[in-house]
């Protein structure tokens, strides 16, 4: 068995985005001896739609959440955790199914929702900071923020940079020092596409360390579980992801986290891990966890979805779920969340231009 090769988005026929054209030169080649495919047990689950009298119509398939990556990553966790809370709170008419739809850094799941399930009242799709980043970079082709309805976010977490437990680096400064000295000698993995959020964390750290960000070598995988497998197999040297993705491997003694990308240290199992700021690099990265639904559902369905997510986010049961996976509070629903998404897309577009991933004259 082989680890899936680094691949580029396979969205419908249209010219590649400016970021995609830059990325063509950044993908390292995997050799013949690729590690076995492996995944962490899936952690998360879904949200659903509200019925006329408290829940939404389930549609012919029942309630379903698209997780736009394979098992073991943040989108999968988003779906499964929210689904568990919905079921426990009695907000869903039955089990909420999670369907993993990896590909194109979330683009395959979004395209499926837009083209095949556009009026399905029982569908919800996991989204995150990575979704808005790729929309900002036009990595989803012709798909735009207003092609779906943004209904809410329920949690957030901070980025991390990790290496194998037997790696020579004990802190972020030593890693970045060696990386600057030999940019081609170190390769990183992550669960997002090229120029996606896991890649962007490394680009920002490289810039903060005085490196040319575009010298960073990065291999994308369809989920954090596969990206960690590449690290543990010795085929890459660095993993970029989120705290919730690595706690199990850290506890097992397989990974070492060099830094959390947060304004201050996290609590719990990662309390001893220093921030990037403590080590001299002013880089933070917060990843919100939320959802969108198809654009063509009725307004009443969208309103009820907002209501049910709001109920989940305010419940004691959701506080327990967040604590279980060390997720931070991030409760934003309805019009306020939609405005937040639009503003973040504009911000990420400017950041991508600043890093050289988009030409400055792009709109």
N, C-alpha and C positions, 0 to 999 in steps of 0.2 A: 504493500500500500504506500501511497505517496502523498505528501502534503500538497494541497492544491497550489498550482503555480500562481505567481503574482499575475493579476489580470486587470485589464482596464474595463471601464464601464461598457456594457453592451446594451445601450439604449437604442431607440429607433433611429432610422437614417436621418442624420443631419450633420452639419460640420461640427468637429470637435470644439469644445469650449477653449478659450484662451488658456485656462489652467491646464486643461487636458493636453494641449500642445506642448506646454512647458514640461508637463509630467512625463512625456514620452522619453525624455533623456534622463530621467531620474530613477527609473525602475532598474534595480540590480537584477542580474540573471541568477536564477537558482540552478545549481548544478544537478548532475544526475543523482547524486546521493541525497535525495530529499527525505526529511523525516516522516515517520508514519503520522497519519492524520489522527488527531486526538482532540477531544472536547471535554470541557468541564461539564458536569451535570447541569442541565438547564435550571435557572434560578427563578426567572420571573414569569409573570403571566399578564392578563389583559384587562381591558375595560370594555364596556358594552354600551348598549343603547337603551333608552328608557321606554317602557311601555306606556300606553295611553294613560293608564291610571297609576303611574309611579315608575314604570319601566318603559322603555321604548320598544316598538315593534321589532321582533327578532329577525324577521326576514326568513326566507326559505332555508338558509343554512344555520339558523340559530345565531347566537352571539359569537363573534370571532375577532381575534386581534392578530393583525399582521405584524410579525417581528421581522424587520428588514435585514436580518443576518442569521447565521447559523446559531445553534445553541451555545451558550457559554458566554455571551456578550451582553452589553448593556441593554440593547433593544429587546432581546429575549427576556432579560430580567424585568424590564419595564412591563411587558405584557403579562408575564406569569404572576408577578407580585400584585399588580392591580386586579387581576382576575380573582386571585385568592381572596382579596379584600371584598370585592363585589359579591362573591358567593357567600362569604361569611356574614356579611351585612344584610343578606337577603335582598340585594338590589338587582340580582340577575335571576331570570326564570329557570336557570339551570347552569350546568358547567359552561364556562367561557373557554372556547377553544383557541389555542395559540397555533398559528401557522407560520413557520419560518420560510421567508422568501428572500434569501440572500441575493446580492448582486448589485453592482453599480453604486455601492455606498449608500444604499437605501432607495436608489432610483427604480429598481425593479418593483418593489412593493408600492411605491407611489404611482408608478405607471399602471400597475394592476388595479389599484383603487380608482384611478381616474378613468381608465378605458373600459374596464370590465365590470366594475362594481360601483359605478358612479352614483347610483340612487339606492344603494343597499343600506337600509336603516340599522342593520345589525353589525356593521363593520366598523372597527376602529383600528388605527394604525399607530404604532409606536414611533415617536420622533424624539429628537434631542438637539442639542447644540450642533451636532454634526449635520443634521438635516438643513438647518438654516445656513450653515457654512457652505454647503454644496449648492444650495439655491443661489447664494450670493455669487458664487463662482461660475454659475451657469453650467454646472456639471450634470444637471439633470436635463440637458437639452432644452426643449421648448417649455418644459414645465416650470411654472412660477408659483409664488406663494398663494396667489388668489385662485389657483386651480383646486384647492381643497379648503376645508373649514378647520381652523385651528381652535380646538375647544378647551385645552387646559394642560397645565403641568402640575405634577403632584410631588416632585422631589428633585433633588440635585445632588451631585457629588463632585469631588475634585479630582483632577488628573494626577497621575503618578508617573515616575520613571523608575523602571526596575531592571535588574540584571540577574543572571543565575547566581545561586548561592556561592558557587566556587569561582565567580568572576574576580578579576584582580582589583576592581574598583570598589572602594569602601564609601565614597561620597561623590556627589555630583561634580565637584570641582576637578577631581582626578579623572573622571570620565570625560568631561568636556575638554580638559587639557590634552588628553591622548587623542581625542577626536579631532581637535584643531590641528594637531601635529600630523595626523594621518587620516584625512577624511574618507579615503577609499578603503581603509582597513577596518572600519566598524560599520555594521549594518543593523538597522533597527526594524522591528516589526510592530504592527498595530492592527486593531480590528476595524479601522476605517480605511477608505480608499486614499489614493495619492492625493495630497492637498486637503484631505479630510482632517477631522479634529485631532486624531492621534498623531498624524503627521505634523499638523500645525503647532502642536505643543513643542515638538522638537525643533521646528524652524524658529520659533520664538526664543527658545533656549540658546540655539546656535547664534542668533543675532545678539542676544545679551552677552554671550561669551566672546563676541568679536569675530565670529566665523562668518563666512558666506553661507547663508541658509540653504542656498540651492546646491551646496556640496553634500548635504546630508543624504545618505543612502537609506531608503525606506522601502520595505516590502509590505503591501497591504494584504490582509486576509479577511474572510467573511466572518468576523467575530473575534472577540478577545481570546476565546478558548484556543482557536487554531493558532493565533499569533503567539500565545504562550508556549504552545507545543513546539513551534519553531525555535523559540529561545531555549527551552529545556533540551531540545535535541541538538543544540550547538550550531544551528544553521544561521542564526543571527545572534548578536551580542547584547541587544538592548530591546526592552519592551516598553511601549508607550500605551497607557490605558487609564482606567479608573480604579479607585481604591477598592470598590466592591468586587472587581474582577480578580484580584490577586490575593485577597486575605487568606483563602484556603491554601494556596501554594506557599505563602509566607509562613503560615502556621505549620505546614508540613516540612519546612526547612529547605524548600526548593528554590525560592526566590529571595532576593534582597531588594528592598525599595530604597533607592538613593535619595529621593525627594518627593514631597507632595507639593503640588502646584496650588497652594492655598495661602491666604493672608496670614494664617496662624496654624499651629500644629493641630492635627485632628485628635479626637479623644479615642478611647478604647484600645483595640489591639495595635493601632498604628501610632500611638501617642509618642513613641520614642523616635519616630521618623522626622528628621528636620525638613523644614520647608525649603524651597528653592531660594526664597528671599533670605533666609538665615545664612545661606551659603554664597550669597553675593549676587544672585540673579533675580531681578524683580519681575518674575513671570508667574501669573496666576491663571488657572483655567478651571472654570466651573461648568459642568455639564448638567443642564436641566433635563428632566425626564418627563415627557408629556405625550400628547396624542393629537392626531387630526382625523377627520372623517371625510367621506366623499362630499364633493361640492353640491351635488344635485339632490341630496336628501331634503325633505321639507324643513322649513324654518322651525316648525314645532318639534321635530326630531332633534335638530341641532340644539335647541333651547333645553330640551330634556337631558341631552347628553351633558351639557354644561352643568345642569343641576345635579345629575348623578355624580359627576366627578367632584363637584364642590362638596357633596355629602361625604364622599369617600375621603377627601383631603382633610375634612374637619373631624373625622371620626377617631376615637381612641384606637380602633383596630388598625387604622393606617399608621398611627404613631408607632404601634408595635412592629408593623412591617418595615417601616423606615429604620427603626432601631436594629432590627434583625440584620439588615444589610448595610448599616452605617451610612444611611442616606440622610441628607440634610433637608430641612424644611424648604420648600419652594412651592407655594400655593398661588397659582395664578390661573384664572379661568375666564372664559367668555371674551367680551370685547377688549378687556385689559390685556389678556394674553395675545389676542390677535395683533394689537398695537405693538406689544413687546416683540413679537416675531418680525413684524415689518421693520422695526427699528434695528433689530439685531442683524437682519440681512444687509441693511445699508452699512452698518458698522463693519461687518465682516468683508464687505466688498472693498471698503477703504483699506482695511488691514491687508487684504490680499494684494492690492495694488502696491502698498508700502513694502511688502516682502518680495515684490517682483514676480508674483504669480499672475497678475493681471496687468495689462498695459494701463498707464495712468489716464489715457484718454477714453477708456471704456466708460459707458454711461453708468 
